[in-house]
Amino acid sequence: MECSNLKKTLEGKLVTNPNDMLSIGEVVVKSGMSRATIYRLTNAFKFPPKFKHGMKKVVWIKEDVETWCSMSPNCFYEKYGAALELQQKEQAA
């Protein structure tokens, strides 16, 4: 697997198995939320980040979505939001 395809969980574990990734449809089912709500919370750093997977597809790391499901969006933001915002700013630079 190429380095650019390697993903890390919120806790820093390397994810290499494609079965550990969820499509938007799977995230909708697991979270019980609409696609629009998932994207809105992701952009507000209150839901795990999405990753590009190929030209058009985006995926979420299954473990991260399960972590989110175990807490409220505000608790998720308190624990991970600042780090996700910083990570996004660094990638944009």
Backbone bond lengths (Angstrom), bond angles and torsions (degrees), N, CA, C in turn:
res aa  C-N    CA-C-N  psi(-1)  N-CA   C-N-CA  omega(-1)  CA-C   N-CA-C  phi
1 M - - - 1.451 - - 1.529 108.26 -
2 E 1.295 117.39 137.55 1.451 122.16 179.44 1.525 110.51 -71.02
3 C 1.339 115.75 152.35 1.459 121.07 179.79 1.521 111.64 -58.20
4 S 1.325 117.12 -37.33 1.463 120.25 -177.63 1.530 111.87 -67.43
5 N 1.332 117.35 -18.61 1.463 121.17 -179.80 1.521 112.61 -91.15
6 L 1.338 117.53 -7.61 1.452 120.49 -178.37 1.517 109.90 -76.32
7 K 1.315 115.44 136.13 1.455 121.89 179.97 1.525 107.77 -122.46
8 K 1.338 115.56 153.55 1.455 121.01 175.97 1.514 109.00 -123.03
9 T 1.328 114.98 144.18 1.458 120.15 175.79 1.519 109.12 -70.24
10 L 1.305 116.27 172.11 1.458 121.22 176.62 1.523 111.36 -59.71
11 E 1.311 116.05 -27.20 1.468 121.14 179.90 1.523 111.83 -90.36
12 G 1.342 117.11 0.72 1.461 121.02 174.81 1.515 116.32 93.13
13 K 1.336 118.00 5.10 1.466 120.37 178.21 1.522 110.04 -78.72
14 L 1.321 115.70 138.49 1.455 122.00 179.52 1.525 110.20 -73.88
15 V 1.331 116.59 133.79 1.466 122.80 179.51 1.523 107.68 -113.81
16 T 1.328 116.85 117.43 1.458 120.93 -179.85 1.520 112.83 -119.86
17 N 1.325 117.51 -15.62 1.458 121.69 -177.70 1.530 109.97 -87.02
18 P 1.338 117.58 121.02 1.483 119.90 178.80 1.528 112.84 -58.28
19 N 1.331 118.27 -24.34 1.463 120.95 178.48 1.526 112.17 -70.54
20 D 1.324 117.01 -10.96 1.463 121.63 178.07 1.528 111.77 -91.31
21 M 1.327 116.63 8.06 1.465 122.95 178.37 1.524 109.30 -110.93
22 L 1.323 116.29 147.30 1.466 121.86 179.09 1.521 110.46 -119.90
23 S 1.310 115.99 137.58 1.469 121.49 173.45 1.527 108.54 -77.54
24 I 1.316 117.46 169.64 1.457 121.17 178.76 1.530 110.71 -59.63
25 G 1.322 117.67 -38.77 1.468 120.27 178.25 1.517 112.44 -62.27
26 E 1.326 116.40 -40.44 1.462 120.81 178.16 1.531 111.27 -68.82
27 V 1.333 116.34 -36.53 1.466 120.45 178.03 1.527 110.04 -66.78
28 V 1.327 117.40 -39.38 1.470 121.47 176.93 1.526 109.81 -58.14
29 V 1.323 116.92 -47.72 1.466 121.21 -179.03 1.527 110.79 -64.48
30 K 1.323 117.29 -47.81 1.465 121.95 -176.20 1.528 111.80 -65.91
31 S 1.338 117.36 -39.42 1.466 120.57 -175.90 1.528 112.77 -88.55
32 G 1.339 116.40 -24.78 1.460 119.93 -176.42 1.520 113.19 77.94
33 M 1.320 116.79 13.57 1.474 121.22 -178.75 1.525 110.29 -110.72
34 S 1.323 114.97 163.43 1.465 120.19 176.70 1.521 110.12 -76.38
35 R 1.322 115.01 162.86 1.471 120.69 176.27 1.527 110.77 -57.82
36 A 1.323 116.20 -44.38 1.465 120.35 -178.22 1.530 111.38 -61.24
37 T 1.325 116.52 -42.12 1.463 120.16 179.41 1.516 110.96 -66.00
38 I 1.318 116.85 -39.93 1.473 120.47 178.14 1.521 110.47 -60.71
39 Y 1.325 116.75 -48.07 1.464 120.15 179.42 1.526 111.51 -64.21
40 R 1.334 117.42 -39.59 1.455 120.76 179.59 1.532 110.77 -63.84
41 L 1.327 117.14 -46.09 1.464 120.62 178.62 1.527 111.65 -66.95
42 T 1.332 116.99 -36.50 1.469 120.10 177.17 1.527 109.86 -61.25
43 N 1.319 117.14 -45.50 1.467 121.28 -179.53 1.524 112.77 -66.81
44 A 1.340 116.60 -23.95 1.471 121.47 178.41 1.528 111.11 -93.34
45 F 1.335 117.53 6.82 1.469 123.62 -179.41 1.523 112.20 62.60
46 K 1.339 117.19 28.04 1.452 122.55 177.86 1.528 111.09 -109.17
47 F 1.327 116.09 11.93 1.463 123.07 177.20 1.530 105.59 -148.41
48 P 1.324 118.08 151.40 1.471 119.68 -178.97 1.530 112.22 -55.57
49 P 1.323 115.82 151.76 1.468 119.64 -179.04 1.524 112.15 -70.13
50 K 1.314 114.36 152.30 1.465 120.73 174.36 1.526 107.63 -96.18
51 F 1.328 115.74 158.90 1.456 121.62 179.32 1.517 108.81 -130.66
52 K 1.316 116.58 142.14 1.459 120.23 173.64 1.521 108.48 -68.39
53 H 1.319 114.76 138.10 1.462 121.88 179.55 1.524 105.96 -136.41
54 G 1.313 115.79 88.77 1.458 119.97 -174.20 1.512 110.08 91.21
55 M 1.318 115.56 -164.62 1.464 120.59 -175.15 1.531 113.70 -73.46
56 K 1.328 117.86 -39.83 1.464 120.35 -172.55 1.522 114.28 -121.13
57 K 1.306 117.80 -20.47 1.460 121.43 -172.35 1.526 111.63 -88.20
58 V 1.337 115.32 143.04 1.453 120.83 170.55 1.526 108.01 -119.26
59 V 1.320 115.48 151.88 1.462 121.47 -179.25 1.520 109.43 -136.18
60 W 1.302 115.03 161.52 1.454 122.99 173.13 1.516 107.45 -120.09
61 I 1.312 116.83 152.01 1.464 121.37 177.14 1.525 107.81 -79.46
62 K 1.324 115.18 125.22 1.463 122.11 -175.56 1.528 111.84 -54.06
63 E 1.315 117.28 -46.25 1.468 121.38 -179.00 1.530 111.67 -59.93
64 D 1.341 116.26 -38.95 1.463 120.30 180.00 1.529 111.04 -67.49
65 V 1.320 116.71 -40.22 1.470 120.37 178.32 1.525 109.69 -65.89
66 E 1.327 116.72 -39.79 1.466 119.91 177.48 1.522 110.99 -64.73
67 T 1.330 117.11 -37.79 1.471 120.67 175.86 1.523 109.54 -61.79
68 W 1.342 116.40 -45.52 1.463 120.58 179.25 1.522 110.49 -59.87
69 C 1.323 117.46 -42.52 1.467 121.91 -177.95 1.537 111.69 -62.03
70 S 1.332 116.49 -21.83 1.458 119.81 -178.13 1.535 112.61 -88.85
71 M 1.337 117.68 -0.18 1.471 120.83 -179.55 1.518 109.96 -143.93
72 S 1.318 116.68 169.71 1.471 120.59 177.93 1.525 109.69 -80.96
73 P 1.346 117.64 159.30 1.469 119.67 177.22 1.526 112.70 -56.39
74 N 1.325 117.70 -37.90 1.464 119.58 179.95 1.521 111.65 -68.47
75 C 1.327 117.56 -39.72 1.471 120.69 176.12 1.527 110.00 -64.56
76 F 1.333 116.37 -39.57 1.460 120.41 177.57 1.520 109.75 -60.33
77 Y 1.331 116.33 -45.10 1.466 120.59 -179.71 1.526 110.63 -62.72
78 E 1.323 116.79 -43.64 1.467 120.36 179.81 1.523 111.48 -59.57
79 K 1.327 116.56 -38.40 1.464 120.20 -176.98 1.532 112.45 -81.96
80 Y 1.330 117.95 -40.75 1.464 120.97 -170.69 1.530 114.97 -119.86
81 G 1.318 118.70 -16.34 1.465 122.09 -171.18 1.512 115.10 -56.87
82 A 1.327 117.12 -48.91 1.467 120.05 -177.33 1.526 111.35 -61.96
83 A 1.332 116.28 -42.46 1.469 120.18 179.35 1.527 110.82 -65.24
84 L 1.333 118.04 -38.73 1.460 121.25 178.82 1.528 111.32 -67.44
85 E 1.323 116.78 -40.03 1.470 120.13 177.36 1.526 110.54 -62.71
86 L 1.323 116.94 -44.53 1.459 121.39 179.46 1.527 110.72 -62.97
87 Q 1.328 115.96 -43.21 1.461 120.71 179.30 1.533 110.67 -60.39
88 Q 1.318 116.92 -42.22 1.465 120.84 179.87 1.536 110.86 -64.67
89 K 1.322 117.16 -41.97 1.455 121.12 178.69 1.525 111.36 -62.92
90 E 1.330 116.58 -40.39 1.471 120.43 179.05 1.516 111.24 -65.93
91 Q 1.339 117.37 -38.62 1.462 120.56 179.69 1.513 111.26 -69.08
92 A 1.331 117.60 -30.93 1.458 121.87 -179.30 1.537 111.35 -74.51
93 A 1.325 115.95 -25.80 1.489 119.87 -177.40 1.514 112.45 -77.05
